[in-house]
């Protein structure tokens, strides 16, 4: 009887059709067509392509307005669902510990590559020719109340959602709240899925704008820092996450292939949040625990941004070497702590990682922001790697915590 039930369950996970399976299978072709069209348009019609940048910008602003309430509701829903698991408290502290360890490893890895490759040494760049201006998007005073609230908006949403989830869980109307949240999440997911119908257009505008504004010429003088960030991300994904996956019996390559449509979306949109609603359906259809995923993944979008950690630590190393700044061990430890905090603000629309870098330098105070526009000129090229690393790290964390929960459940059942 058990064997039959197991077969039915496995067959269900193998044949269940998700939105990604039905829609993104064809969307991938449209995405590649949009990339080619964007590159050609950006190269041959740069002036018109620059105007297209506003399309993708407003799309991501709308997307963030939809994603933030989803994360808010998902965390509340996850906390209430998690309370139904016998070993819930163990899952919570192990999740937090996992996030702290992985983020710390990512920062250290960024420092290691930054020290080893030395991307900021002997660049031959003439600072006089560097444009000092940045887009108005980054003109945020972190010392003001409004600026501080904006930079920490995701953390505030997270804290409020956790408190609301705890309150809701203790309430007598818990089941009623859960039903409302479940319906609310379905409505938001449906809206976003229909919004994704125009993704090829957004990707076309995004690529065309990137090619027109930055092009390959801006990449060449700073190719070393870009290469350093990419190498660190690759080693992190296949090295660090590879070891973690091996320890928890997760086949990383198969895992990544299963998420290839979502990864393509993240790469082409330069935002890990575009795949947020899709990752639940995909991973749940692969057999990972729904209750655990609804808690871990939304939390990961705030606390497990490994790509941002690597990006900020590598770029800080670049600037330290570029200005030939001498720092003590204590300074580097303090910088490590600051990056651990400021990287949590890098969960947003494309460019939020660069904003987190500015926030880091302001807090640290020993690295000048005089030529920060230099790094912004190649931020577009590093954004893809940063976003993909964030997304893959978050997805793996959901799988790992789900495995931990399953192992604990098996031990309890066997006693």
C-alpha positions as CSV (number, residue, x, y, z in Angstrom):
1,X,0.0,0.0,0.0
2,X,2.8,2.4,1.0
3,X,4.6,1.6,-2.3
4,X,1.5,2.5,-4.3
5,X,1.0,5.8,-2.4
6,X,4.7,6.7,-3.0
7,X,4.3,5.9,-6.7
8,X,1.2,8.1,-6.9
9,X,3.0,10.9,-5.1
10,X,6.1,10.7,-7.3
11,X,3.9,10.5,-10.4
12,X,2.0,13.6,-9.3
13,X,5.2,15.6,-8.9
14,X,6.5,14.4,-12.3
15,X,3.3,15.2,-14.3
16,X,2.0,18.2,-12.5
17,X,1.9,21.1,-15.0
18,X,3.0,24.5,-13.7
19,X,2.7,27.9,-15.2
20,X,6.4,27.8,-16.0
21,X,6.0,24.5,-17.8
22,X,3.1,25.7,-20.0
23,X,4.1,29.3,-20.7
24,X,7.8,29.9,-20.2
25,X,8.7,26.9,-22.4
26,X,7.6,29.1,-25.4
27,X,8.6,32.4,-23.7
28,X,12.3,31.3,-23.7
29,X,12.3,31.5,-27.5
30,X,10.7,35.0,-27.4
31,X,13.3,36.1,-24.8
32,X,16.2,35.1,-27.1
33,X,14.5,36.9,-30.0
34,X,14.1,40.0,-27.7
35,X,17.8,39.8,-26.7
36,X,19.0,39.7,-30.4
37,X,16.6,42.5,-31.3
38,X,17.7,44.6,-28.3
39,X,21.4,44.2,-29.1
40,X,20.8,45.2,-32.8
41,X,18.6,48.1,-31.9
42,X,20.9,49.4,-29.2
43,X,23.9,49.2,-31.6
44,X,22.3,50.7,-34.8
45,X,19.8,53.1,-33.2
46,X,21.4,54.2,-29.9
47,X,19.4,57.5,-29.6
48,X,16.0,55.8,-29.8
49,X,17.2,52.9,-27.6
50,X,18.1,55.4,-24.8
51,X,14.5,56.5,-24.7
52,X,13.4,52.9,-24.3
53,X,15.1,52.8,-20.8
54,X,12.1,54.4,-19.3
55,X,9.9,51.5,-20.3
56,X,11.9,48.9,-18.3
57,X,12.3,51.3,-15.4
58,X,8.6,51.8,-14.9
59,X,8.0,48.1,-15.4
60,X,10.3,47.2,-12.5
61,X,8.7,49.9,-10.3
62,X,5.3,48.4,-10.9
63,X,6.7,44.9,-10.4
64,X,8.3,45.9,-7.1
65,X,4.9,47.5,-6.0
66,X,3.4,44.0,-6.6
67,X,6.2,41.9,-5.2
68,X,6.5,43.7,-1.8
69,X,2.9,42.9,-0.8
70,X,3.5,39.3,-2.0
71,X,6.6,39.0,0.2
72,X,4.6,40.6,3.1
73,X,1.7,38.1,2.7
74,X,4.0,35.1,1.9
75,X,6.0,35.6,5.1
76,X,2.9,35.9,7.2
77,X,1.5,32.8,5.5
78,X,4.8,31.0,6.0
79,X,4.9,31.7,9.7
80,X,1.4,30.4,10.2
81,X,2.0,27.3,8.1
82,X,5.3,26.7,9.8
83,X,3.6,26.6,13.2
84,X,1.9,23.4,12.0
85,X,5.3,21.6,11.8
86,X,6.4,19.8,14.9
87,X,10.0,21.0,14.7
88,X,9.2,24.6,13.6
89,X,11.5,26.3,16.1
90,X,14.4,24.1,15.0
91,X,13.7,25.0,11.3
92,X,13.6,28.8,12.2
93,X,17.0,28.9,13.9
94,X,18.6,26.6,11.4
95,X,17.3,28.8,8.6
96,X,18.8,31.9,10.2
97,X,22.1,30.2,10.9
98,X,22.2,28.9,7.3
99,X,21.7,32.5,6.0
100,X,24.3,33.9,8.2
101,X,26.9,31.3,7.2
102,X,26.2,31.5,3.5
103,X,26.2,35.3,3.5
104,X,29.5,35.4,5.4
105,X,31.1,32.9,3.1
106,X,30.0,35.0,0.1
107,X,31.6,38.2,1.6
108,X,34.8,36.4,2.4
109,X,34.9,34.9,-1.1
110,X,34.5,38.3,-2.6
111,X,37.4,39.6,-0.5
112,X,39.6,36.6,-1.4
113,X,39.1,37.2,-5.2
114,X,39.5,40.9,-4.7
115,X,42.8,40.5,-2.9
116,X,44.1,37.7,-5.3
117,X,43.2,39.3,-8.6
118,X,43.6,43.0,-7.5
119,X,41.2,44.5,-10.1
120,X,41.8,48.0,-8.9
121,X,45.6,48.0,-9.2
122,X,47.3,49.8,-12.1
123,X,44.1,50.3,-14.1
124,X,45.6,53.1,-16.2
125,X,42.3,55.0,-16.0
126,X,42.4,58.7,-16.2
127,X,40.0,60.0,-13.5
128,X,39.8,63.4,-15.1
129,X,37.9,61.9,-18.0
130,X,35.4,60.1,-15.7
131,X,31.9,61.5,-15.6
132,X,31.1,62.5,-12.0
133,X,27.4,62.5,-12.5
134,X,25.0,59.6,-11.5
135,X,21.4,59.2,-12.4
136,X,19.0,61.0,-10.0
137,X,17.9,57.5,-8.8
138,X,21.0,57.3,-6.7
139,X,20.7,60.8,-5.2
140,X,19.4,59.6,-1.9
141,X,20.6,61.1,1.4
142,X,20.8,58.1,3.8
143,X,21.1,60.5,6.8
144,X,17.5,61.8,6.3
145,X,14.5,59.9,7.6
146,X,12.9,59.5,4.2
147,X,16.3,58.3,2.7
148,X,16.8,55.9,5.5
149,X,13.3,54.5,5.2
150,X,13.7,54.0,1.5
151,X,17.0,52.2,1.8
152,X,15.6,49.9,4.5
153,X,12.1,49.5,3.1
154,X,12.6,45.8,2.6
155,X,13.8,45.2,6.1
156,X,10.9,47.2,7.5
157,X,8.4,45.2,5.4
158,X,10.1,42.0,6.7
159,X,9.9,43.0,10.3
160,X,6.3,44.1,10.1
161,X,5.3,41.0,8.2
162,X,7.0,38.7,10.8
163,X,5.3,40.5,13.7
164,X,1.9,40.4,11.8
165,X,2.5,36.7,11.1
166,X,3.2,36.0,14.8
167,X,0.1,38.0,15.9
168,X,-2.1,36.3,13.3
169,X,-0.8,32.9,14.4
170,X,-1.8,33.6,18.0
171,X,-5.2,34.9,17.0
172,X,-8.3,32.8,17.3
173,X,-9.2,33.7,13.7
174,X,-6.0,32.1,12.3
175,X,-7.7,29.8,9.8
176,X,-9.8,32.7,8.5
177,X,-6.7,34.9,8.1
178,X,-5.0,32.0,6.3
179,X,-7.8,31.7,3.8
180,X,-7.7,35.4,3.1
181,X,-3.9,35.3,2.6
182,X,-4.2,32.3,0.3
183,X,-6.7,34.1,-1.9
184,X,-4.8,37.3,-1.8
185,X,-1.6,35.6,-2.9
186,X,-3.4,33.8,-5.7
187,X,-4.8,37.1,-7.0
188,X,-1.3,38.8,-6.9
189,X,0.3,35.8,-8.6
190,X,-2.4,35.9,-11.3
191,X,-1.8,39.6,-11.9
192,X,2.0,39.1,-12.2
193,X,1.6,36.2,-14.5
194,X,-0.4,38.3,-16.9
195,X,2.1,41.0,-16.5
196,X,4.8,38.6,-17.7
197,X,3.1,38.4,-21.1
198,X,4.9,41.6,-21.9
199,X,8.3,40.4,-20.6
200,X,9.8,40.0,-24.1
201,X,9.1,43.7,-24.7
202,X,10.6,44.7,-21.4
203,X,13.7,42.6,-22.1
204,X,14.0,44.1,-25.6
205,X,14.0,47.6,-24.1
206,X,16.3,46.7,-21.3
207,X,18.9,45.2,-23.6
208,X,18.7,48.0,-26.2
209,X,19.1,50.6,-23.5
210,X,22.1,48.8,-21.9
211,X,23.9,48.4,-25.3
212,X,23.2,52.1,-26.3
213,X,24.3,53.7,-23.0
214,X,27.2,51.5,-22.0
215,X,28.2,49.4,-24.9
216,X,31.4,47.2,-25.0
217,X,33.7,50.2,-24.9
218,X,32.9,51.0,-21.3
219,X,33.5,47.4,-20.3
220,X,37.1,47.2,-21.6
221,X,38.9,49.5,-19.1
222,X,37.1,47.9,-16.2
223,X,37.0,44.3,-17.5
224,X,39.2,43.1,-14.6
225,X,36.7,44.1,-11.9
226,X,33.8,42.6,-13.9
227,X,35.8,39.4,-14.5
228,X,36.6,39.2,-10.8
229,X,32.9,39.5,-9.8
230,X,31.9,36.9,-12.3
231,X,34.7,34.4,-11.3
232,X,33.7,34.8,-7.6
233,X,30.0,34.2,-8.5
234,X,30.8,31.1,-10.5
235,X,33.0,29.6,-7.7
236,X,30.3,30.4,-5.2
237,X,27.6,28.7,-7.2
238,X,29.4,25.6,-8.3
239,X,31.9,25.5,-5.4
240,X,30.2,26.6,-2.2
241,X,26.6,25.8,-3.2
242,X,27.9,22.7,-4.9
243,X,29.4,21.4,-1.6
244,X,26.2,22.4,0.3
245,X,24.0,20.6,-2.3
246,X,26.3,17.5,-2.2
247,X,26.0,17.4,1.7
248,X,22.2,17.4,1.5
249,X,22.0,15.0,-1.5
250,X,20.8,17.6,-4.0
251,X,22.0,17.2,-7.6
252,X,22.9,20.8,-8.2
253,X,23.2,20.5,-12.0
254,X,19.8,18.9,-12.4
255,X,18.4,21.5,-9.9
256,X,19.7,24.3,-12.0
257,X,18.4,22.8,-15.2
258,X,15.0,22.4,-13.6
259,X,15.1,26.2,-12.9
260,X,16.5,27.2,-16.3
261,X,13.5,29.2,-17.4
262,X,13.5,31.2,-14.2
263,X,17.3,31.7,-14.4
264,X,16.9,33.0,-18.0
265,X,14.3,35.5,-16.7
266,X,16.6,36.7,-14.0
267,X,19.5,37.2,-16.4
268,X,17.5,39.0,-19.1
269,X,15.7,41.3,-16.6
270,X,18.7,41.8,-14.2
271,X,16.3,41.2,-11.3
272,X,16.0,38.1,-9.1
273,X,12.5,39.2,-8.1
274,X,11.0,38.6,-11.6
275,X,11.1,34.8,-10.8
276,X,9.8,35.2,-7.3
277,X,6.2,34.1,-7.9
278,X,7.3,31.3,-10.3
279,X,9.8,29.6,-8.0
280,X,7.1,28.4,-5.5
281,X,5.2,26.5,-8.2
282,X,8.3,25.0,-9.7
283,X,9.9,23.8,-6.5
284,X,6.6,22.6,-5.0
285,X,6.0,20.6,-8.2
286,X,9.5,19.0,-7.6
287,X,8.4,17.7,-4.2
288,X,9.9,20.3,-1.8
289,X,7.8,21.1,1.3
290,X,5.3,23.8,0.6
291,X,5.2,25.1,4.2
292,X,9.0,25.4,4.4
293,X,9.3,27.1,1.0
294,X,6.6,29.7,1.9
295,X,8.7,30.6,4.9
296,X,12.3,30.3,3.7
297,X,12.2,31.8,0.2
298,X,10.6,35.2,1.0
299,X,13.0,35.4,4.0
300,X,15.9,34.6,1.6
301,X,15.0,37.5,-0.6
302,X,16.0,39.8,2.3
303,X,18.6,37.8,4.2
304,X,20.3,35.5,1.7
305,X,21.5,37.9,-1.1
306,X,24.9,36.1,-1.7
307,X,25.3,37.8,-5.1
308,X,25.0,41.2,-3.5
309,X,27.5,40.3,-0.8
310,X,30.1,39.2,-3.4
311,X,29.5,42.3,-5.6
312,X,29.9,44.8,-2.7
313,X,33.0,43.1,-1.3
314,X,34.7,42.9,-4.8
315,X,33.9,46.5,-5.7
316,X,35.1,47.7,-2.3
317,X,38.4,45.9,-2.9
318,X,38.6,47.6,-6.3
319,X,38.2,51.0,-4.8
320,X,40.7,50.3,-2.0
321,X,43.3,49.3,-4.6
322,X,42.3,52.1,-7.0
323,X,42.9,54.8,-4.4
324,X,45.8,52.8,-2.8
325,X,44.2,53.0,0.7
326,X,45.9,51.3,3.6
327,X,43.5,49.5,6.0
328,X,44.0,47.6,9.2
329,X,42.6,44.2,10.0
330,X,40.1,45.9,12.3
331,X,39.0,48.1,9.3
332,X,38.4,45.0,7.2
333,X,36.4,43.4,10.0
334,X,34.3,46.5,10.3
335,X,33.8,46.6,6.5
336,X,32.7,42.9,6.7
337,X,30.1,43.8,9.3
338,X,28.8,46.8,7.3
339,X,28.5,44.7,4.1
340,X,26.6,42.0,6.1
341,X,24.0,44.7,6.9
342,X,23.9,46.8,3.8
343,X,23.7,43.9,1.4
344,X,20.2,43.3,2.8
345,X,19.1,46.5,1.1
346,X,20.0,45.1,-2.3
347,X,16.7,43.3,-2.9
348,X,14.8,45.5,-5.3
349,X,14.7,46.8,-8.9
350,X,17.8,46.6,-11.1
351,X,20.5,49.0,-9.7
352,X,19.6,48.3,-6.0
353,X,23.0,46.6,-5.6
354,X,24.8,49.7,-6.7
355,X,22.7,51.7,-4.2
356,X,23.7,49.2,-1.5
357,X,27.3,49.8,-2.5
358,X,26.9,53.6,-2.0
359,X,25.2,52.9,1.3
360,X,28.2,50.7,2.3
361,X,30.8,53.3,1.4
362,X,28.9,56.0,3.3
363,X,28.7,53.9,6.4
364,X,32.3,52.8,6.2
365,X,33.6,56.3,5.6
366,X,37.2,55.4,4.6
367,X,36.7,54.9,0.9
368,X,35.8,58.1,-1.2
369,X,32.8,58.2,-3.5
370,X,34.5,60.7,-5.8
371,X,34.8,58.4,-8.8
372,X,31.9,56.1,-7.9
373,X,30.4,56.8,-11.4
374,X,33.3,54.8,-12.8
375,X,31.8,51.6,-11.3
376,X,28.3,52.6,-12.3
377,X,29.4,52.5,-16.0
378,X,29.9,48.7,-15.7
379,X,27.3,48.0,-13.0
380,X,24.9,46.9,-15.8
381,X,27.3,44.1,-16.8
382,X,27.7,42.9,-13.2
383,X,24.0,43.1,-12.4
384,X,23.2,39.9,-14.2
385,X,25.7,37.8,-12.3
386,X,24.7,39.4,-9.0
387,X,21.0,38.8,-9.6
388,X,21.5,35.2,-10.8
389,X,23.7,34.4,-7.8
390,X,21.1,35.8,-5.5
391,X,18.3,33.8,-7.1
392,X,20.2,30.5,-7.2
393,X,21.4,30.9,-3.6
394,X,17.8,31.6,-2.4
395,X,16.5,28.6,-4.4
396,X,19.1,26.3,-2.9
397,X,18.4,27.5,0.6
398,X,14.7,26.5,0.1
399,X,15.8,23.0,-1.0
400,X,18.3,22.6,1.8
401,X,15.9,23.7,4.6
402,X,13.2,21.5,3.1
403,X,15.7,18.5,3.1
404,X,16.6,19.3,6.8
405,X,12.9,19.3,7.7
406,X,12.3,16.0,5.9
407,X,15.3,14.4,7.6
408,X,14.1,15.6,11.0
409,X,10.7,14.3,10.3
410,X,12.0,10.9,9.3
411,X,14.1,10.7,12.5
412,X,11.0,11.5,14.6
413,X,8.8,9.0,12.8
414,X,11.4,6.3,13.2
415,X,11.6,6.7,17.0
